[in-house]
Every structure is written in structure tokens, then in C-alpha cells.
Amino acid sequence: MSLFSKPKVVFWPKDKFLGIYVDKKEDNHFTIDINLWQENSDKDLEPLVSYLQKNKISNCSVLLPDDVILTKSFIYDSKIDQIDKKEVIGLAESFVSFKIDPESINYTLIQETNKTIIQSTIFDMTKMAILKKNLEKLSLEVNNFTPVSAAISKVLSRIYSNQFFLIYPLNDNEYTLLLSKDNIIYLTNNFKGPALDIQKTINYSNLYFSTPANKVYFPESKDLEIITTAEIEKTSYNESQIAQNLNKSANLPLPVLGEFSVIINNPKDINSSGVKKMNNKKNILPIIAVLVFTAALVSFIVYFVSNKDSEDTDKTTQDITPTVMVEETPTATPTVAAAEIEKDIKIQVLNATDINGQAATIKSKLVSLGFKNVTVGNASANATANSVQSKTKETSAYFKSILGDYFSGEYTSDLKSTSNYDAIFTIGTDLGGSSKTATATPTKKVTVTPTVTE
């Protein structure tokens, strides 16, 4: 028996309505004013039940928005063949607005030459439970639940063989940015438009691949300003044109095309007629904006470009460097000696700036102090000051005494007891400008390999 009855049917539940798509040329799109993300009574569902019975629809696939099922990838700088689910949850929890149930997260390990990519999908179980309850009342057989980003990737990965970014509109002012290669989603981020600053996400992508992603697709129908400082090809796409070249109805959106399991016989035809490069005028707008920005920003860009060649091994997806050379620096001698603490505690270092490699710098300092269980990654939001949160006053006092001059900021003991870590360092300033002079004993040059990135 086929997974779908003929013709195939896709449900796309939105906040205020349900979109129903049928794989045929005419009468293929219906909208019903019902929100399947909230509990509905049998009476509320009557119009939808009537429609399904009239059209003899008994099964379907369901598209899920990328705020209900998120895709995040993390990096281990060595090959591993297993990892505790609790650790994956610890890496992912700062990226979601809901509590992660152990049953709501799935992950796979992708081994590469000298690293392992931990690719995770995280479900909002509360929303999913409500959706499934409504679908059960409809007596519908659901063949599969597919994230919008994954469905889009099915189409575009056949058009473009290398890694790429794609911007897809969720509504009039909100967009999903996805990173994909070979029909694998590496990450998704949501932005509010029409000015989309995607540079930080581009920085994140560098660690996943041997060469950076240098193409971003954006919807031709939207007037967007894509803000980047990197050299990246901006190419518009036309959903209607792509659908027609796939011998599908022009009103079918990309995610639905992906669920209809399209077969692309001639990708070149689709690429030439369904997508096109952004004109040169629009390409240079972000560059002009950067050039006329403040002198401080210009100085930062000059610094970044001049150091780019020496940082080839320092490009990260989540502000982590695969290998970081730490030059000989003095280790400050504290004025008041604090009591030693256990060196096997779990520490997380989060970079909350747009400056690459800072988390690895702090990790190297902690490693030089004897701490070995140090995880590094990127904070979910930017910060303007440094901070260290610990579970105990003793731990907080120790770090402030040892690192206070090197890593100036707020040291507290308010870290929740339920945290997977005993201490969390958050970097909010440019460490290159930090004061590092004091009565000190020089340390030897070391090579540090970060453990994890997010």
C-alpha cells in the first residue's frame, strides 16, 4: 500500500488557519479557519471533518514550522561514536524557549576526518501533543511530520549541490534562515525583517565544511536587505517558476513541493529559470553601509581582514576554533589566594560576541589551570559584559581570585542546581583589549583543541 492515498495531501497548520494542499493541477489548495496548535472541541472541528469526508481524505503528511521542531548542530573536535543524551540536551537547552523532554530530542553523529557533528532535532512536545490530539479527533492517518526547512531542502539540494543558505518567509515580517547540504539541514535560525543581519550565522557555518557556504537564496517576491560582510552570492528564487518547471501547479510553495517528493530531471533548467542572482546594485548596499558606519567598526573590519589568513584553523560555526595557538602570556598572581577547588567540575564557556575564537581563548586559560572538562560554544544572545556563574560561593570566589584581572566581569554563585554545568563563563567583551598585565609567572605556549561547539 502506498504511503499516500491518491492524490497526495499535505497539511500545513498555521497559527490562525490550516492550509491543505493536494497534488493535482486544479482545486489543489484549501484554507480552513482553524488553529490546530490549540485544543479544539469536536464542534470546532466539524467544518474540517466535513471537508475531509467530502474529499475522501484519510491520510496526509504534516509540515511543522521551525519553531516547533528546531534543527541544531554541535561539534566535537574528535571522532566519537556515542554521546550521552543529557549532554546533547545541555548543549541545546540555551537555544529553545521550552523545556526539553528527553523524548523530544533526536540526534545523529556524523563523523568526519578530525571531528564529529552532532546533528539534533528538538520538538516542542507541548505543541506537538495538542496537534496530535486534534489530528486523532479527525481520524487521520499521519504518514510523517516534516520540518518546513527539511522539505525545502529536498528541492533546493537537487538544484545546488554545495552547501547553501536559504531564506524562507514564515509571515509578512518573519523569516527562517536554513543551512543545508546534500539534503541535510545543519541549522535553522529565525529572523525578523526586512533587514536581515545573517553574518553571525555565516560565521557559524564555517566549522561544518572545509569551504564556507558562499550562496544564499532569498525570495524574489520580498524586498529584503541581506546584511553581510562576507563575500556571498545572493540569488533570488521564484517559487511559482520552480513549481512549473517541476510540472507542478504554480501555486504550490517550496515546502509542499518537497513533501510531494518531486523528481528533478533537469536541474539546470530549474536553476536558470527558477532562480537568479541579485543585481549588482543590491549586492553592494551592505558594503556601502559598512563603509559609512562608525570608525570603530571600520577599524574592527580592517583588523578582522588582516588576521583572516592566520585564522584559517580558527573559523567556527559556533564561535569555536578546531585548533587555537595560544601565545605565551603571563598568568596573573591573585592578591588574595582562594581555596583550591576540584578540577574535574564541568565548565561551559559561551561566546556572546561576534568575535571568533574567544571561547577557545578562555578554555585554554582554564586548561592551563588544570580544568579538563571544558565545553565551548556560542551564547543564544549577545552580551556587553563578561560574567561567570557558579553553583557554589567557593567556586565563584576561586575563579574571581584567579581570573579576576584577566577576565574582568561579574562573578556570582546563582547558577541553578539543575544546570548540567558547575560554572558558566559568558564572554561579552573583546578579550583582545582586556588588561592582562600583573605580577605574573609566564606560561608555556600550548595548543588547545576545543571539546564542543554549538
Secondary structure, DSSP 8 states (H G I E B T S, - for coil): --SS-SS-EEEEE-SS-EEEEESSSSS-EEEE---TTS---TTTTHHHHHHHHHTT--EEEEEE-TTTEEEEEEEESS--S---HHHHHHHHGGG-SS---GGGEEEEEEE-SS-EEEEEEEE-HHHHHHHHHHHHHTT-EEEEEEEHHHHHHHHHHHH--S-EEEEEESSSSEEEEEEEETTEEEEEEEEESSEEE-HHHHHHGGGTSSS---EEEEETTS--EEE-SS--EEEEE-HHHHHHHTTS-TT--HHHHHHTT---S-HHHHHHHHEEE--HHHHHHHHHHHHTS-HHHHHHHHHHHHTSGGGGGG--SSS--SSEEE---EEE--SS------TT--EEEEE-SS-TTHHHHHHHHHHHTT---EEEEE-SS--SS-EEEESSHHHHHHHHHHHTTTS-SEEES---TTSS-SEEEEE-S-GGGS---SSEEE---EEE--SEE-
